[in-house]
Amino acid sequence: MKKVVSRRVVHKGEKRITLEFERDDEIISLIRKVDDVRWSSTMRCWHMPDTKESIGNMFNALKGSVYFDYSALKSPSIVRFDEEKQAALKARNRELPALGEADLSELDKFSKWMEHKRYGKSTISSYVSMVSRFLKFIKPLNAEECSVDEVVRYVDDYIIPFRLSYTFQNQTVSALKLFFSEIYSKPLVVENLERPRGSHRLPNVLSKEEVRKLLAAPVNLKHRAMLSLIYACGLRRSEVINLRVTDIDSSRGLISIRQSKGKKDRLVPISEKIIEMLREYFKSYRPAAFLFEGQVRGVQYSTTSLESVLKAGCKKAGIRKPVTLHWLRHSYATHLLEAGTDIRYIQVLLGHSSSKTTEIYTHVSMGSLKNITSPFDTL
């Protein structure tokens, strides 16, 4: 037989009795017959007034259909919400509930809609994952029963306590806004939600000497060519992996970057020095389609393997910093700026839509900063 379990709590300063059960539409319709039965977004359960009258009415409403377990009400102890919240957080940290078929169907519809609108694969994957986690969190509520209060609770009770990044929070709000506006006829209005304040971190940059040691470290010609090309042209990880043999125009000294971040194409100049390295690499490996291929001919090199190449290179070069592939792109932009290249050209080379994105490199460029004399030196 279906069961409803009750206990006493103090919720928002009021003495209430919880009604806890596995989601069931029949039970919900029965408990709603009792006056002042409400759903709590914070406690994630239904609750009613702590009175003998309410207990009696609930017993009569469920009699014959649902077992009403009110044994905990015989104890004088009352659970305060703060204690309950901490217990819920610990349990939620271990595992979120699984999604039902209806939710999975809606997520699949959302994914296909984004594919139809030509969203990037990484964006689709991230948005589906974020919406899925939110739908698990709000259980036993269904998506159509959600309000903006559930999103606020998700931020307060999940994202912030588990120290997820402000970027994750911001992207989650964007994903939910898109999901509810496109999948449901009554979209979830999240425009009034407070967006988190972003942190402003400086890009990590290697010195030219560190770059030289890193690029000289790999013995394998393919590994050295991949790392060198990332630094020489300021490429993103995905851009170097997706390069095809036909994207290299050695006669014009250009590389074609196709459909990169933001679905944008761009041309990047390539020096004769790196062209000679690529020619040597091509003679040795003879790639069929992608410029850099893995063990299987015609299949592009994997990103995880490229990251392993970088780690091995750093270890051999004696660089103990937590270097990532993107550090080489940052170093490329910073070294160009220090060499006197106009920031507007650097913006084009990097494929930035806004000059504000490129201007962050002015904060780490040492060309002008080194010329500043500290007042300490003039004492």
Residue pairs with C-beta under 8 A, 6 or more apart in sequence:
1 66
1 67
2 21
2 22
2 24
2 26
2 27
2 65
2 66
2 67
3 21
3 66
3 67
3 68
3 69
4 19
4 20
4 21
4 27
4 31
4 62
4 66
4 67
4 68
4 69
5 18
5 19
5 20
5 21
5 69
5 72
6 17
6 18
6 19
6 20
6 58
6 68
6 69
6 70
6 72
6 73
7 17
7 18
7 20
7 72
7 73
7 79
8 15
8 16
8 17
8 18
8 50
8 72
8 73
8 75
8 77
8 78
8 79
9 15
9 16
9 17
9 18
9 43
9 47
9 78
9 79
9 80
9 81
9 84
10 16
10 78
10 79
10 80
10 81
11 40
11 42
11 43
11 47
11 81
12 81
14 49
15 49
15 50
15 78
16 47
16 48
16 49
16 50
17 47
17 48
17 49
17 50
17 54
17 55
17 73
18 43
18 45
18 46
18 47
19 31
19 37
19 45
19 46
19 47
19 48
19 58
20 45
20 46
21 27
21 66
22 140
23 139
23 140
23 141
26 65
27 62
27 66
28 46
30 61
30 62
30 65
30 66
31 37
31 46
31 48
31 58
31 61
31 62
33 57
33 61
34 48
34 54
34 57
34 58
34 61
35 49
35 54
35 57
36 48
36 49
36 54
37 46
37 47
37 48
38 46
38 47
38 48
39 45
39 46
39 141
40 46
40 47
41 147
41 149
41 150
41 153
42 81
42 85
42 153
42 157
43 81
43 84
44 88
44 138
44 139
44 140
48 54
48 58
55 70
55 73
58 68
59 68
59 70
62 68
85 157
88 157
89 157
89 161
92 137
92 157
92 158
93 162
96 133
96 136
96 137
96 139
97 136
97 139
98 136
99 107
99 132
99 135
99 136
102 142
103 132
103 135
103 142
103 143
106 143
106 183
107 128
107 131
107 132
107 135
109 183
110 127
110 128
110 131
110 179
110 182
110 183
111 124
111 128
113 182
113 183
114 123
114 124
114 127
114 178
115 124
118 263
119 127
120 261
120 263
126 171
126 175
127 171
127 174
127 175
127 178
127 179
130 168
130 171
130 172
130 175
130 176
131 175
131 176
131 179
134 151
134 154
134 172
134 176
135 143
137 154
137 158
138 146
138 150
138 154
141 150
143 180
143 183
143 184
144 184
146 180
146 188
147 188
148 188
148 189
148 190
148 192
148 193
151 173
151 176
151 188
151 190
151 193
152 193
154 172
155 169
158 164
159 168
159 169
159 172
166 196
166 197
166 198
166 199
167 198
169 196
170 195
170 196
170 198
173 190
173 193
173 195
176 188
176 190
177 187
177 188
177 190
177 191
179 188
180 187
180 188
180 190
181 187
181 188
202 360
202 363
202 364
203 327
203 330
203 333
203 334
203 360
203 361
203 364
204 321
204 323
204 324
204 327
204 330
205 327
205 330
205 331
205 334
205 364
206 214
206 319
206 321
206 323
206 327
206 328
206 331
208 335
210 317
210 319
211 231
211 328
211 331
211 335
213 317
213 318
213 319
214 227
214 313
214 314
214 317
214 319
214 323
215 224
215 227
215 228
215 231
215 313
216 224
216 317
217 312
217 313
217 314
217 316
217 317
218 224
218 227
218 309
218 312
218 313
218 316
220 309
221 280
221 281
221 284
221 285
222 281
222 284
222 285
222 292
223 309
223 312
223 313
224 277
225 277
225 278
225 281
225 292
226 240
226 292
226 301
226 306
226 309
227 309
227 310
227 313
227 328
228 274
228 277
229 235
229 240
229 243
229 274
229 278
230 237
230 240
230 325
230 328
230 329
230 332
231 328
231 329
231 331
231 332
232 270
232 271
232 273
232 274
232 332
233 255
233 268
233 269
233 270
233 274
233 332
233 349
234 268
234 329
234 332
234 333
234 336
234 349
234 350
235 257
235 268
235 329
236 260
236 261
236 326
236 329
237 303
237 306
237 307
237 325
237 326
238 260
238 261
238 303
239 257
239 260
240 291
240 292
240 306
241 290
241 292
241 300
241 301
241 302
241 303
241 306
242 258
242 260
242 290
242 300
243 255
243 257
243 290
243 291
243 292
244 289
244 290
244 291
245 282
245 287
245 288
245 289
245 290
245 291
247 255
247 256
247 257
247 258
247 291
248 255
248 270
248 275
248 278
248 291
249 255
249 256
250 270
250 275
250 278
250 279
253 269
253 270
253 271
253 272
253 275
254 267
254 268
254 269
254 270
255 267
255 268
255 269
255 270
256 265
256 267
257 265
257 266
257 267
257 268
257 351
258 265
259 265
260 266
260 351
261 351
262 351
262 353
264 351
264 353
266 348
266 349
266 351
268 349
269 349
278 291
285 293
287 293
287 297
288 297
288 298
289 298
289 300
290 298
290 299
290 300
290 301
292 300
292 301
293 299
293 300
293 301
294 300
294 301
294 302
294 305
306 325
307 324
307 325
310 323
310 324
310 325
314 320
314 321
314 323
329 350
330 361
330 364
333 346
333 349
333 350
333 358
333 361
334 361
334 364
334 365
336 346
336 349
337 343
337 346
337 361
337 362
337 365
337 367
338 365
338 366
338 367
339 367
340 367
343 355
343 358
343 359
343 361
343 362
344 355
346 358
346 361
347 355
347 357
347 358
350 357
350 358
352 358
